[in-house]
Amino acid sequence: MNDAVAPDLLNTPHSTVSPAEADALAKKQAFERNKLSKRLHRQVGQAITDFNMIGQGDKVMVCMSGGKDSYAMLDILMSLQRRAPVSFELVAVNLDQKQPGFPEHVLPEYLTKVGVPFRIEEQDTYSVVKKVIPEGKTTCSLCSRLRRGILYRVATELGCTKIALGHHRDDILQTLFMNMFFGSKLKGMPPKLVTDNGEHVVIRPMAYCAEKDLVTYAEHKAFPIIPCNLCGSQEGLQRQHMREMINEWDRKFPGRVDNMFTALSNIVPSHLMDRSLYPFTTIEATGKPVLGGDIAFDEDEGCGSPSDGLPAEISVPLSVISIRKST
């Protein structure tokens, strides 16, 4: 079902919409906004529950970039905080990287208005990145490493037990394909992890949320978005190519992106090729049926229509097929 909100026709110049039609449209838009908000809150709450992201007494550092995703994450976490069965703190943190033209007043004003404790950490990583990275090369790798180290330090100074990042479902899938295509690894972006220095737990509460929903949500909430002119504007970024590919699939094949994301939670190590995850070198025939075992000669197993929701091996039981016995 397409949950996109109807365009705002109420303020169209020279509108011929009657008062009754305008009222009906306003009610429909309000209904769609409410439905979207409930869906995002439900998805964030479900991710927090599924991965035990936030517990009693946690102090969560909410990393704010000024983009739509971090605004939505903070907004939803603040809402959930008011009705959660456990008590936890939130503190918003923004790293001011001293990018030229960065509107440094925007976030402090917004965070003050919504009433959340916050800290603005000023570090001139922009100059470092521009000095080290040759012109025309992507800056993402160095920028992210510098940013990560600074945020880890700030989390320690603030006594935070969790670091919340605003990555969503589409970010996770893009990372999966980036690692497959360019890193030769079947590796994604986990909703919860321990940092490489072993000192912090990173959580991604919006792991279940679709980017298109967050775009619409940000429009409804009128978040004061701050564009990134360091990395987001670079040409030829591979992640942008992954985003375009996934969005194209979503347009042409409804449900495909959802299935890909669900697959990340339904991994069958015995049907991949990682010898460290499955003992391929020592397995032997036992003479007993194996649940979920391979149908060796069926190359198209599981590649048919997913509409019936049934695994391929049980869609057509072998018992209904007459097989001539050898003489």
Secondary structure by P-SEA (a helix, b strand, c coil): ccccccccccccccccccaaaaaaaaaaaaaaaaaaaaaaaaaaaaaaaaacccccbbbbbbbbcccaaaaaaaaaaaaaaacccccbbbbbbbbcccccccccaaaaaaaaaabbbbbbbbbcaaaaaaacccccccaaaaaaaaaaaaaaaaaaaacccbbbbbccaaaaaaaaaaaaaccccccccccccccccccbbbbbccccccaaaaaaaaaaaccbbbbbcccccccccaaaaaaaaaaaaaaaccaaaaaaaaaaacccccccccccccccccccccccccccccccccccccccccccccccccccccccbbbbbcc
